Amino acid sequence: MTRSLLFSLSTFLLTPCAFCIPISIDGGLSWNGWTSKGNSNQLGVYGSGTTTDVYEVFTTVFAFNNNAVSGLPAPTGGGPTGGATGFGTGSFSAGAFANGNQIAGIGVRRISGAAVSGFVPTVRFDLDNDSYQAATTVGGTNGRTAFSEWSEFRDFTVQFEGGNGWRGGTITMQAGNGTSYGGPTSNNPQWIVGGIGSGVSYDFPFRAFAQSDSYQMFFDLNAIKSIYGTSNPNPFGLNPNFTGVGNLTASSTLGISLNGLGGNNVAFGMSLLPIPEPRTSGMLLTGILAGAAGVVFRRRRQG
């Protein structure tokens, strides 16, 4: 009996991703592997704007491992230019969504108010988690959510074109500081291309997938750093004023300001869990198997 248990345990632990939680990537039909941050009209989440556009916010972080889009009906979005091509990449996202890359996910589930269809969500990344904050009361005016006001040098935003196949529309870097940090104007941000409505699509290393009442966004942290980071200023020669976003993996927690639906902005922190090194799994396996073997040995001596 004990030998059988030990063999089963070792087989389980040697199975790839034995402890992995499957991440639902279906546009929000289900939220397995995601963590709820709460509702947009909830104290500690509500940042600014209306309280009638209500949605629930989810986050997740995982190592990409042949992940694919699922769900029926099939979600809208993905691919280099929107549509339904999953995590496929193109010339402006080469190397993105490769196995082992660290992926941060942010999702929205509509509860009431503004519709998902055609919406343009904006995700604002605060790299040292000290800028954005929720309001002290729901409906209050002291929340910090505006990029032009509260962002700092090398913070950035991402937008998706919900009305255009949920393709990635813009990546914008803060080239100075927001006005609340002494920035001269709100004209500091610099983007790669003309952005939403420009008619130009560049396959940035982030993807979105949507259903009728929800959507899920995925950001390849490794690829954003390598393609649009400080080591690669003016990527693809599109804008000499774009000198690279900050390092997403430098901090254990990101500050996020999200215009999730309608005129309701939320603010929350998002933990970036490190990807375990292979030796860590090996050490864990060795320790557990050694412990189990000790139990077998003690039982034999007692017998």
URZIBEL-V222643 format. One record per backbone hydrogen bond with DSSP energy under -1.0 kcal/mol. NH is the residue of the N-H (numbers start at 1). CO is the residue of the C=O. Records with the same first field share a line. If there is no record, write none. Layout:
NH->CO + CO
//
This chain:
5->1
6->2
7->3
8->4
9->5
10->6
11->7
12->8
13->9
14->10
18->15
20->17
24->32
34->31
35->59
37->57
40->55
42->39
45->42
46->42
47->265
48->265
50->263
54->52 + 112
56->109
57->38
58->107
59->35
60->105
62->103
64->101
70->25
76->210
77->83
79->86
88->85
93->90
96->93
100->64
101->98
103->62
104->219
105->60
106->217
107->58
108->215
109->56
110->213
111->54
112->54
119->116
123->158
124->257
125->156
126->255
129->126
133->144
135->46
140->137
144->133
150->146
151->147
154->174
155->152
156->125
157->172
158->123
159->170
160->121
161->167
162->119 + 160
164->161
166->161
169->159
170->159
172->157
173->190
174->155
178->151
179->148
180->149
181->178
182->179
183->178
190->173
192->171
198->195
204->202
206->204
207->218
209->216
210->76
211->214
215->108
216->209
217->106
218->207
219->104
220->205
221->102 + 219
224->220
225->221
226->222
227->223
228->224
229->225
232->229
234->242
237->234
238->235
242->239
245->228
246->154
250->247
254->270
255->126
256->268
257->124
258->266
259->122
260->258
264->261
265->48
266->258
267->45
268->256
270->254
272->252
280->277
281->277
282->278
283->279
284->280
285->281
286->282
287->283
288->284
289->285
290->286
291->287
292->288
293->289
294->290
295->291
296->292
297->293
298->294
299->295
300->296
301->297
302->298
303->299
//
